[in-house]
Amino acid sequence: MNNTTYAKLCGGIALVWTLALLFIPPFAKTVEQLMLLFLSTNAR
């Protein structure tokens, strides 16, 4: 995979992820809960 293809793939994934977080509230809430769970279990 060359750099151009990789950059387009990453940009597409980032765009889909951002739009999903903005326009699908249950998805955003689930992501937030998972992030808080991860941070609370790894806090020192």
DASUL-V77047 format. One record per pair of residues at least 12 apart in sequence whose C-alpha atoms are under 10 Angstrom apart, sorted by the first residue. I is the first residue (numbers start at 1). J is the second residue. D is the distance in Angstrom with one decimal. If there is no record, write none. Layout:
<<I:J:D> <I:J:D>>
//
This chain:
none
//
